[in-house]
Amino acid sequence: MGFERQTRINNYSHMNIAIVGVGLIGGSVAIRLKETKFCSKIIGVDKSEKNLDKAKQIGFIDEVMTLEEAIKTCKVLILTIPVDAILQVVPQILDQVTDQVVIDMGSTKTNILNKIKDHPNRGRYIAAHPMAGTEYSGPEAAVAGLFKGKMMVYVEAFRTDEDAFEVTDAITDQLEMRTCFMNADEHDVHTAYVSHISHLTSFALALTVLEKEKSQGRIFELAGSGFESTVRLAKSSPDMWTPIFKQNRENVLEVLEEHIKQLQSLHDSIASEDYDKLHKLIKRSNKIKRIIK
């Protein structure tokens, strides 16, 4: 471990961190911060007592508090709850903070940032989106190393106080993530194309196959690794993804319209037996290899 990194850990080792939402993302953050001994205590905040009990049993939180207690006790509050809940709770949290740092790790940013843009404590808030996850949810889904090598997107970080950004970046460093900077609109458009559409496609495929299963009950006996890798995201939590689609509605509709257009092109080429066109469409899609190895 380098001297500079160890110094950063020592600078924050006395503070408490609250994880607001002790599921996959919050739990995975907590596991890593406990591994690196980054802070003094990790406090769990969640509306579900069952989730809090499980998080304590697993061992990635040290204590349970209400949100109000956590604001008074903790230097950092990391929000890993659904984005509609973040939208509602961030103004209330900012009303109560002094020098605390509020880190929003939600998947959409524009509506949240617009809501708090004129708040007098806006500088204590930072919008950060870790581009990592799995199809599982809840405290049991939390895993060590979830974020290693993945991208942390800072959104409008120039509006955050320098010391608040330093704390957040130190946490990102502990998670072993890469970083990039975007504005809110740019972030929400890009996530619609690289994340949100993947989930919508998976949900649609699952619904398609489940519908067919009603009449062809043995269909899943033929499911191989290709099907599993394509449809696995359909196991994702509706409590998390419905608010994401709601908050990013316009961008999601735009990408869905383009996706439907491409599906229609594939449909039409097969229906008309235009296999030259089908071949060209598939070959054009192969260019994704330039982006995904």
C-alpha positions in Angstrom: 0.0 0.0 0.0 1.4 3.4 -1.0 2.2 6.1 1.5 -0.3 8.6 0.0 -3.1 6.0 0.0 -2.4 5.0 3.7 -2.3 8.7 4.6 -5.8 9.1 3.1 -7.1 6.2 5.1 -5.6 7.5 8.3 -7.2 10.9 7.7 -10.7 9.4 7.8 -10.3 6.4 10.1 -11.9 8.3 13.1 -15.2 9.1 11.3 -18.5 7.2 11.1 -20.2 6.5 7.8 -23.9 5.8 7.3 -25.1 3.5 4.6 -28.7 4.5 3.8 -30.1 1.4 2.1 -28.3 -1.8 3.1 -28.8 -3.8 -0.1 -26.5 -4.8 -2.9 -24.7 -1.5 -3.5 -24.7 -0.1 0.0 -23.7 -3.5 1.4 -20.9 -3.9 -1.1 -19.6 -0.5 -0.3 -19.7 -1.3 3.4 -17.9 -4.6 3.0 -15.0 -3.0 1.2 -14.7 0.0 3.6 -14.6 -2.5 6.5 -11.9 -4.5 4.7 -9.7 -1.5 4.3 -10.5 -0.2 7.8 -11.3 3.2 6.2 -13.6 4.5 8.9 -14.4 4.0 12.6 -18.0 2.7 12.4 -20.5 1.9 9.6 -24.0 2.7 10.6 -27.0 1.1 8.8 -30.2 3.0 7.9 -33.0 1.2 6.2 -36.8 1.2 6.3 -36.7 -2.6 6.5 -35.9 -4.0 9.9 -35.4 -7.4 8.3 -32.7 -6.0 6.0 -31.0 -4.3 9.0 -31.0 -7.5 11.0 -29.5 -9.4 8.1 -26.9 -6.7 7.5 -25.8 -6.9 11.1 -25.8 -10.7 11.0 -23.6 -10.6 7.9 -21.4 -8.1 9.7 -21.0 -5.2 7.3 -22.7 -2.7 9.6 -21.8 -2.0 13.2 -25.0 -0.3 14.4 -28.5 0.6 13.4 -29.9 4.1 13.5 -32.7 6.2 12.2 -31.8 8.7 9.5 -32.1 11.6 11.9 -29.7 9.9 14.3 -27.3 9.0 11.6 -27.1 12.6 10.3 -26.1 13.8 13.8 -23.6 11.0 14.3 -21.9 10.4 11.0 -19.5 12.5 8.9 -20.6 10.8 5.6 -24.1 9.5 4.5 -24.1 7.3 1.4 -27.5 7.0 -0.2 -28.0 3.7 -2.0 -31.8 3.6 -1.9 -34.1 3.7 -5.0 -33.9 7.0 -6.9 -37.4 8.1 -6.1 -36.6 7.8 -2.4 -33.4 9.8 -2.9 -35.4 12.5 -4.7 -37.6 12.8 -1.7 -35.0 12.5 1.1 -32.1 14.6 -0.1 -33.6 18.0 0.5 -34.6 16.9 4.1 -31.1 15.7 4.7 -29.5 18.8 3.4 -31.8 20.8 5.7 -30.1 19.1 8.7 -26.4 18.9 7.7 -23.6 21.3 8.7 -20.2 19.8 7.6 -21.4 16.3 6.8 -21.0 14.8 3.3 -24.0 13.4 1.4 -23.1 11.0 -1.4 -26.0 10.0 -3.7 -25.1 6.8 -5.6 -28.4 6.6 -7.5 -28.7 5.7 -11.2 -30.4 8.9 -12.4 -29.3 12.5 -11.6 -31.1 15.2 -13.5 -34.3 15.4 -11.4 -32.5 15.2 -8.1 -29.9 17.9 -9.0 -32.7 20.2 -10.3 -34.5 19.8 -7.0 -31.6 20.8 -4.8 -29.8 23.3 -7.1 -30.6 26.3 -5.0 -30.3 24.6 -1.6 -27.9 26.5 0.7 -26.2 23.3 1.6 -25.8 22.1 -2.0 -22.0 22.1 -1.6 -22.2 19.2 1.0 -23.9 16.9 -1.6 -22.2 14.9 -4.4 -23.8 13.0 -7.2 -21.8 9.8 -7.8 -22.9 6.8 -9.8 -20.9 3.5 -9.5 -21.4 1.7 -12.7 -21.5 -1.8 -11.1 -24.1 -4.2 -9.9 -25.7 -7.6 -10.3 -29.2 -8.9 -10.9 -29.6 -9.7 -7.2 -30.9 -7.4 -4.4 -30.9 -7.2 -0.6 -28.2 -7.5 2.0 -27.4 -11.1 1.0 -26.5 -9.8 -2.5 -23.6 -7.6 -1.2 -20.2 -8.9 -2.3 -16.6 -8.0 -1.8 -14.9 -6.5 -4.8 -18.0 -5.6 -6.7 -16.6 -2.2 -7.7 -13.0 -3.1 -8.5 -12.0 -1.7 -11.9 -15.4 -0.3 -12.6 -16.3 3.3 -13.3 -17.5 5.9 -10.8 -19.2 8.7 -12.5 -19.1 12.1 -10.8 -22.0 14.3 -11.9 -21.6 18.1 -11.7 -18.9 17.6 -9.1 -17.8 21.3 -9.6 -20.8 22.3 -7.5 -19.6 20.2 -4.5 -17.3 21.7 -1.8 -13.7 20.7 -2.2 -13.5 18.9 1.1 -16.7 16.9 0.4 -15.3 15.8 -2.9 -12.0 14.8 -1.3 -13.8 12.5 1.1 -15.9 11.0 -1.7 -12.9 10.5 -3.9 -11.1 8.8 -1.0 -14.0 6.3 -0.7 -13.9 5.7 -4.5 -10.2 5.0 -4.1 -10.9 2.4 -1.5 -13.4 0.8 -3.8 -10.6 0.6 -6.4 -12.7 2.3 -9.1 -11.8 4.4 -12.1 -13.5 7.9 -12.4 -15.0 10.2 -14.9 -16.9 13.5 -14.9 -20.2 14.3 -16.6 -23.1 16.8 -16.4 -26.5 15.5 -15.4 -28.1 15.4 -18.8 -25.1 13.7 -20.4 -25.1 11.1 -17.6 -28.8 10.3 -17.8 -28.6 9.9 -21.6 -25.6 7.6 -21.5 -27.0 5.4 -18.7 -30.2 5.0 -20.7 -28.2 3.6 -23.6 -25.7 1.4 -21.8 -27.6 0.3 -18.7 -31.4 1.0 -18.7 -32.1 -0.5 -22.2 -30.2 -3.7 -21.2 -32.6 -4.2 -18.3 -35.7 -3.3 -20.4 -34.6 -5.8 -23.1 -34.1 -8.5 -20.5 -37.5 -7.8 -18.9 -39.1 -8.0 -22.3 -37.4 -11.2 -23.3 -38.3 -12.9 -20.0 -42.0 -11.8 -20.4 -41.9 -13.2 -24.0 -40.5 -16.6 -23.0 -42.8 -16.8 -19.9 -45.8 -16.2 -22.1 -44.7 -19.0 -24.4 -44.1 -21.3 -21.5 -47.8 -21.3 -20.8 -48.4 -23.4 -23.9 -44.9 -25.0 -24.2 -44.1 -26.0 -20.7 -40.7 -27.7 -21.5 -39.2 -24.6 -23.2 -36.7 -23.9 -20.4 -35.1 -27.4 -20.8 -33.4 -26.0 -23.9 -32.1 -22.8 -22.2 -28.4 -22.6 -22.5 -25.7 -20.1 -21.5 -26.7 -17.6 -24.2 -30.3 -17.4 -23.0 -29.1 -17.2 -19.3 -26.7 -14.4 -20.0 -29.2 -12.4 -22.0 -32.1 -12.8 -19.6 -30.4 -12.7 -16.2 -31.1 -9.0 -15.7 -34.8 -9.8 -15.6 -34.2 -11.1 -12.0 -33.4 -7.4 -11.0 -35.6 -5.8 -8.4 -38.7 -3.9 -9.7 -38.5 -1.7 -6.5 -35.2 -0.4 -7.9 -35.9 -0.3 -11.6 -39.4 1.1 -11.8 -38.2 4.4 -10.2 -35.2 4.5 -12.5 -37.4 4.3 -15.6 -39.7 6.9 -14.1 -37.0 9.4 -13.3 -35.2 8.9 -16.6 -38.5 8.6 -18.6 -37.6 10.8 -21.6 -34.2 9.2 -22.3 -35.6 5.7 -21.7 -38.4 6.4 -24.2 -35.9 7.7 -26.8 -33.7 4.6 -26.5 -36.7 2.3 -26.5 -38.0 3.8 -29.7 -34.7 3.3 -31.4 -34.5 -0.3 -30.1 -38.0 -1.0 -31.4 -37.1 0.4 -34.8 -34.1 -2.0 -34.9 -36.2 -5.0 -33.9 -38.7 -4.0 -36.6 -35.9 -4.0 -39.2 -34.9 -7.5 -38.1 -38.6 -8.6 -38.1 -39.2 -7.2 -41.6 -36.1 -8.7 -43.2 -37.1 -12.2 -41.9 -40.8 -11.8 -42.8 -39.9 -10.7 -46.3 -37.2 -13.4 -46.6 -34.7 -10.7 -47.3 -31.7 -12.6 -45.9 -29.2 -10.3 -47.6 -30.6 -7.4 -45.5 -30.6 -9.6 -42.4 -27.0 -10.5 -43.0 -26.1 -6.9 -43.4 -27.9 -5.9 -40.2 -26.1 -8.6 -38.2 -22.8 -7.7 -39.7 -23.4 -4.1 -38.8 -24.2 -5.1 -35.2 -20.8 -6.9 -35.0 -19.1 -3.5 -35.0 -19.9 -3.5 -31.2 -16.7 -5.4 -30.9 -14.9 -2.1 -31.2 -16.5 -1.1 -27.9 -16.9 -4.4 -26.1 -14.0 -6.8 -26.2 
